[in-house]
Amino acid sequence: MRVLLVEDDRMIGAALQQALRDAAYAVDWVRDGASAQDATATEAYDIVLLDLGLPGDDGMSVLRRLRTNGATMPVIIVTARDGLDDRIGGLDVGADDYVTKPFEPGELLARMRAVLRRPRGAAAPLLDNGVVSLDPSTFEARTGETACRLTAREFACLQALMHRPGAILSRQDLEGRIYGWNEEVESNAVEFLIHAVRRKLGNAVIRNVRGVGWMVDRPT
């Protein structure tokens, strides 16, 4: 899942970026409102984490412009502004959730998982296509009697495929869901991750479409 982190504080931003990467998100981090607008105009994000106190255009202006322009990705406001009017205003402008600083990273990650389930119309946390099930909160995958815990990158790779069952994703598609800006990507990184997942769960979990990409089966 690809995340846009909009946070001007370098210490908070660096800590959040690392926590998100550890949780298998591909993270792009910008520090002002104008850069956030540029990023959302050129990249497809699954979710935006948005501070309000930004230099230049503040977070509320960024959010208002996103919604006015038809952007539908979930947005969670992450800010030190804890007043009732701020919370109401942020939600009414179009935020999907509102988290006040300081916060525990685990709570933010749980709120992200809850918000990201909504576009799929899924109340249950598990991704399941009848062949393999995947738990985003634990990175545990299960197929038949086999259960194992995936690494963050293995999880990100399988999750990207399971969010679009039946669709063929190319190497470029998968790299965009696994790696953020400025992360070095080796030419065979995706193949290595798919090989690792198959080694743990079996070859039937991910199907190769030669010369095109990879896919998982639709739910039966």
SVG drawing of the C-alpha trace seen along z (x, -y; Angstrom):
<svg xmlns="http://www.w3.org/2000/svg" viewBox="-19 -30 39 59">
<polyline fill="none" stroke="black" stroke-width="0.4" points="0.0,0.0 1.4,-3.4 1.2,-6.2 1.7,-10.0 3.1,-11.4 2.7,-15.2 4.6,-16.3 6.9,-19.3 8.6,-18.2 11.7,-16.3 11.9,-14.2 8.2,-13.2 8.3,-12.6 11.4,-10.4 10.0,-8.4 6.7,-7.9 8.3,-7.1 10.3,-4.3 7.3,-3.0 5.3,-2.9 8.1,-1.1 8.3,1.5 4.6,2.0 5.1,2.8 3.9,-0.5 5.6,-2.3 6.0,-5.8 6.5,-9.1 7.3,-12.0 6.7,-15.7 7.0,-18.6 4.7,-21.3 1.3,-21.8 2.4,-22.6 4.5,-19.4 1.6,-17.4 -0.6,-18.8 2.1,-18.0 2.5,-14.5 -1.2,-13.6 -1.4,-15.0 1.4,-12.6 1.1,-9.5 -1.8,-7.2 -1.9,-6.8 -4.0,-4.4 -4.0,-6.8 -2.7,-10.2 -1.5,-11.1 -1.9,-14.9 -0.5,-17.3 -2.5,-20.6 0.3,-23.0 2.2,-23.1 4.3,-25.9 2.5,-27.7 -0.9,-26.1 -2.0,-24.5 -3.3,-21.0 -7.0,-22.0 -6.5,-23.9 -4.7,-20.8 -7.6,-18.6 -10.2,-20.9 -8.5,-21.1 -8.1,-17.4 -11.8,-16.8 -12.8,-19.6 -10.7,-18.1 -12.4,-14.7 -9.7,-12.8 -11.3,-9.9 -8.3,-8.3 -8.7,-8.1 -7.1,-10.9 -6.2,-10.8 -5.3,-14.1 -2.4,-13.7 -1.9,-16.9 -1.3,-18.6 -4.5,-20.6 -6.8,-18.9 -9.7,-21.4 -13.2,-20.2 -13.7,-22.8 -10.6,-21.6 -11.7,-18.0 -15.2,-18.7 -13.8,-21.0 -11.3,-18.4 -13.9,-15.7 -16.4,-17.9 -13.9,-19.0 -13.3,-15.4 -11.0,-13.6 -11.7,-10.0 -10.2,-10.1 -8.5,-12.5 -5.5,-11.6 -4.0,-14.0 -0.3,-14.2 1.2,-12.7 0.0,-9.2 1.2,-5.6 2.3,-4.4 0.4,-1.1 -2.9,-3.0 -2.3,-5.0 -1.5,-1.8 -4.7,-0.2 -6.7,-3.3 -5.1,-3.1 -6.1,0.6 -9.6,-0.2 -9.9,-3.1 -8.3,-1.1 -10.9,1.7 -13.8,-0.7 -13.3,-0.9 -13.4,2.9 -16.6,2.9 -15.0,5.3 -15.6,5.2 -13.3,8.2 -9.6,7.5 -8.5,10.6 -7.8,10.6 -9.0,14.0 -9.4,15.3 -10.2,18.9 -6.6,20.0 -4.7,17.9 -5.7,15.6 -3.6,12.6 -3.8,10.8 -2.6,7.1 -2.2,6.7 0.2,9.6 1.6,10.3 0.4,13.9 -0.5,15.8 -2.4,19.1 -3.1,21.6 -4.6,24.9 -2.8,26.3 0.2,24.0 0.6,20.8 3.6,18.5 4.6,14.9 5.8,12.9 8.5,10.2 7.3,6.7 8.3,6.7 6.9,10.2 3.6,9.0 3.5,5.8 4.0,7.8 1.3,10.4 -1.1,7.7 -0.8,5.7 -1.8,8.8 -4.7,9.7 -6.2,6.2 -6.7,6.9 -7.5,10.6 -7.7,11.7 -5.8,8.7 -2.3,9.1 0.2,6.8 3.5,6.0 6.9,5.6 6.4,1.8 2.9,2.1 4.3,4.1 7.4,1.9 5.1,-1.1 3.1,0.7 6.2,1.9 8.8,-0.9 8.6,-4.6 10.7,-7.4 14.5,-7.2 14.4,-3.5 16.8,-1.6 15.1,1.2 17.2,4.0 16.2,5.3 15.1,8.7 13.6,7.5 10.0,8.4 11.0,11.8 12.9,12.5 9.9,11.5 7.5,13.7 9.9,16.6 10.1,16.1 6.3,16.1 6.0,19.2 8.7,21.0 6.7,20.3 3.1,20.9 3.4,22.9 3.6,22.1 -0.2,22.0 -0.6,18.9 0.8,16.6 0.5,17.3 3.0,16.1 1.7,14.8 4.8,15.1 6.1,11.8 3.3,9.8 3.3,10.1 1.7,12.0 -1.7,12.5 -3.7,14.2 -7.0,16.0 -10.3,14.3 -12.3,15.5 -14.4,18.6"/>
</svg>
